[in-house]
Amino acid sequence: MMGSVSAGRCRLLAWILGWAVASPAAVTLSPWQENPDTGANAPGPLHRQRYATFALGLVTYEIHYNAWRKADDPSFCKVGEGPVGMPRPTSEGWYHGGFINVSLDGRRLDTGPLSSFELVEHGARSMVDLVWHDPRADLRYRIAGQDGDDHLTMEVTLEPHAAVTSWQVELVAYPSYFTSWNHRVGARRIWTPGGTILEGQKALRTPGDGRAALLYDEVFDPAKGEGHGPCAVAFGEPAFGEPAVDAAGVEQIEYQATNYPCYARVRLKPDSRTLRLALWKFPDQANGPVLAAFPARAEAVLAQLRAADFTPAALRSFDSAEMQHVLDEARRRPAIVQKLGPRLDRLAAWLAACGEPKAGGARDIRATETFLAGLAEEEDLLWDIRLAELLDF
């Protein structure tokens, strides 16, 4: 069962009693920023943004949501090149203006209204969820940073509402430098276990031969005083298998190196529902040392990805049966019902909406979103129930 004191009250009690409290990894989630159009077309759509910043020690990453909405039309959403970007540690590399998108049967899922963007775990590992509810499928990006790591991990989860023919995860990068924007000519390269892809080439890789990629530019190399360093990715869905064995859910990985952006496109099998990946930026690091170290580093992180449990800690530790028992006991006591009745009703509705968990505390995307959105309020209510029980002994 979750603790009877909310996280905020625990910290306050620890401060009062002088207990030492371990410092979590530094992650911040900005308030939503919504700025109205002040131009000639005002009042136009509201520009909507939010940032999650992961200060991991070795490097600081930032995830940026960026779109436009209309206050009087909940169905309206306009995105630029992509709604989810990575502006730190550099704008280059995984693109600050949209580095990931997911398509179902050839049509993107992330261009509709975002349902939520919330911090779902905070500690040595910090994690945010971004959730969309499209008529065709629910989609979640779960992005995590571990204190002391040099990369972010990510789990993409798809829950379709009808049969799926195919789905794809595409990543977009501008390795080291915005060449065309600055009217410069570079030499893009994509290293993979199956060989290096040169600028102007497109290549298919098996899940084994394409399981990791380092994207860099031979002209814009910090060793030469140019550019901002490589970026990299490793794909490791659960039970990805040995390097020479095809992943259960991945059909193929396509890499493309143009003279400006570079792409990694993962096509998944229709019955696959999850893809895991690790993402690196190597700010101002020279190509040579990164190239030499990355293959071994990628294999180590892939092993961690395959074994990782991406379920937020609050979900793993929550005991819904015990919470139901607490609720039932509270409703048997007239004094508590008189004091907390409407909040008890909300607790009952929340428990019902969360549904029964699967193994390990997992729930589907919508139920998980409901659980996490209401958790803080219900923790506070549980504290108040315990207090009311003491006063009504």
Long-range contacts (C-beta under 8 A, 24 or more apart in sequence): 1-318, 1-319, 1-322, 1-323, 1-326, 2-314, 2-317, 2-318, 2-319, 2-323, 2-375, 2-379, 2-382, 3-379, 4-382, 4-383, 4-386, 5-379, 5-383, 6-376, 6-379, 6-380, 6-383, 7-376, 7-379, 9-383, 24-122, 24-123, 24-124, 24-126, 24-147, 25-54, 25-55, 25-56, 25-57, 25-122, 25-123, 25-124, 25-125, 25-126, 25-145, 25-146, 25-147, 26-53, 26-54, 26-55, 27-52, 27-53, 27-54, 27-55, 27-119, 27-122, 27-126, 27-128, 27-145, 28-52, 28-53, 28-55, 29-53, 29-117, 29-118, 29-119, 29-128, 34-69, 44-68, 45-69, 45-70, 45-76, 45-78, 46-70, 46-71, 50-117, 52-117, 52-119, 52-128, 52-143, 53-88, 54-126, 54-145, 54-152, 56-145, 56-146, 56-147, 56-148, 56-149, 56-150, 57-147, 57-148, 58-148, 58-149, 58-150, 59-89, 59-150, 59-281, 59-283, 60-88, 60-89, 61-86, 61-88, 61-89, 61-145, 61-152, 61-281, 62-86, 62-87, 62-88, 62-89, 63-128, 63-143, 63-152, 64-96, 65-114, 65-117, 65-130, 66-97, 66-98, 67-114, 69-113, 74-113, 75-112, 75-113, 76-113, 77-111, 77-112, 77-113, 77-114, 79-110, 79-111, 81-172, 82-110, 82-172, 83-110, 83-111, 83-114, 84-110, 84-130, 84-141, 86-279, 86-281, 89-281, 89-283, 90-228, 90-229, 90-281, 90-283, 90-284, 91-178, 92-174, 92-175, 92-176, 92-177, 92-178, 92-227, 92-228, 92-229, 92-231, 93-173, 93-174, 93-175, 93-176, 93-215, 93-228, 93-229, 93-230, 93-231, 93-281, 93-282, 94-171, 94-172, 94-173, 94-231, 94-279, 94-281, 95-172, 95-173, 95-174, 95-261, 98-172, 99-171, 99-172, 99-173, 100-141, 100-154, 100-156, 100-169, 100-170, 100-171, 100-172, 101-169, 101-170, 101-172, 102-139, 102-156, 102-158, 102-167, 102-168, 102-169, 102-170, 103-167, 103-168, 103-170, 104-134, 104-136, 104-137, 104-158, 104-160, 104-164, 104-167, 105-136, 105-164, 105-165, 105-166, 105-167, 106-166, 107-136, 109-134, 109-136, 109-137, 109-139, 109-158, 110-139, 115-369, 116-369, 116-373, 118-372, 118-373, 120-312, 120-314, 120-372, 121-312, 121-313, 121-314, 123-313, 127-310, 127-312, 129-368, 129-369, 129-372, 131-365, 131-369, 133-366, 135-161, 136-160, 136-161, 136-162, 137-161, 137-164, 138-364, 138-365, 138-366, 139-365, 140-365, 140-368, 142-310, 144-310, 150-280, 151-278, 151-279, 151-280, 151-301, 152-278, 152-279, 153-276, 153-277, 153-278, 153-279, 153-301, 153-305, 153-308, 153-310, 154-276, 154-277, 154-278, 154-279, 155-274, 155-275, 155-276, 155-310, 156-274, 156-275, 156-276, 156-277, 157-273, 157-274, 157-365, 158-272, 158-273, 158-274, 159-273, 159-364, 159-365, 163-270, 164-270, 164-271, 165-270, 166-251, 166-267, 166-268, 166-270, 167-267, 167-268, 167-270, 167-272, 168-265, 168-266, 168-267, 168-268, 169-265, 169-266, 169-268, 169-275, 169-277, 170-263, 170-264, 170-265, 170-266, 171-233, 171-263, 171-264, 171-265, 171-277, 172-261, 172-262, 172-263, 173-215, 173-231, 173-261, 173-262, 173-263, 173-264, 174-260, 174-261, 174-262, 175-215, 175-216, 175-217, 175-220, 175-230, 175-231, 175-262, 176-216, 176-217, 176-220, 176-221, 176-222, 176-226, 176-227, 176-228, 176-229, 176-230, 177-217, 177-219, 177-220, 177-226, 177-227, 177-228, 178-260, 179-217, 179-220, 179-259, 179-260, 180-259, 180-260, 181-260, 184-219, 184-220, 185-219, 185-259, 186-217, 186-218, 186-219, 186-220, 186-259, 187-217, 187-218, 187-219, 188-215, 188-216, 188-217, 188-257, 188-258, 188-259, 188-262, 189-215, 189-216, 189-217, 189-218, 189-257, 190-214, 190-215, 190-255, 190-257, 190-262, 190-264, 191-215, 191-216, 191-291, 191-294, 192-255, 193-243, 193-295, 197-255, 197-256, 197-257, 198-257, 199-257, 199-258, 199-259, 200-257, 200-258, 200-259, 201-256, 201-257, 202-254, 202-255, 202-256, 202-257, 203-254, 203-255, 203-256, 204-252, 204-253, 204-254, 205-252, 205-253, 205-254, 205-255, 206-246, 206-252, 206-253, 207-235, 207-240, 207-241, 207-246, 207-247, 207-250, 207-252, 207-253, 208-241, 208-242, 208-243, 208-244, 208-245, 208-246, 210-235, 210-252, 210-253, 210-255, 211-235, 211-236, 211-240, 211-243, 211-253, 211-298, 211-302, 212-294, 212-295, 212-298, 212-299, 212-302, 213-255, 213-264, 214-290, 214-291, 214-294, 215-257, 215-262, 216-287, 216-290, 216-291, 217-287, 218-287, 221-286, 221-287, 222-284, 222-285, 222-286, 222-287, 223-286, 223-287, 223-288, 228-283, 228-284, 229-281, 229-282, 229-283, 229-284, 229-285, 229-286, 229-290, 230-282, 230-285, 230-287, 230-290, 230-291, 231-279, 231-280, 231-281, 231-282, 232-279, 232-280, 232-282, 232-290, 232-294, 232-298, 233-264, 233-277, 233-278, 233-279, 233-280, 234-277, 234-278, 234-298, 234-301, 234-302, 234-305, 235-266, 235-275, 235-276, 235-277, 236-276, 236-277, 236-278, 236-301, 236-302, 236-305, 236-306, 237-272, 237-274, 237-275, 237-276, 237-306, 238-274, 238-276, 238-306, 239-306, 240-276, 240-302, 240-305, 240-306, 248-272, 249-273, 249-274, 249-275, 250-275, 276-305, 276-306, 276-308, 276-310, 277-305, 278-302, 278-305, 309-360, 311-360, 311-361, 311-362, 312-372, 314-371, 314-372, 314-375, 315-357, 315-361, 315-362, 315-363, 315-368, 315-371, 315-372, 316-360, 316-361, 317-361, 318-357, 318-361, 318-371, 318-375, 320-351, 320-354, 320-356, 320-357, 323-347, 323-351, 323-378, 323-382, 324-351, 326-382, 326-385, 327-351, 330-385, 330-388, 330-389, 333-388, 333-389, 333-392, 335-388, 335-392, 336-385, 336-388, 336-389, 336-392, 339-388, 340-381, 340-384, 340-385, 340-388, 343-381, 343-384, 344-381, 346-377, 346-381, 347-378, 347-381, 350-374, 350-378
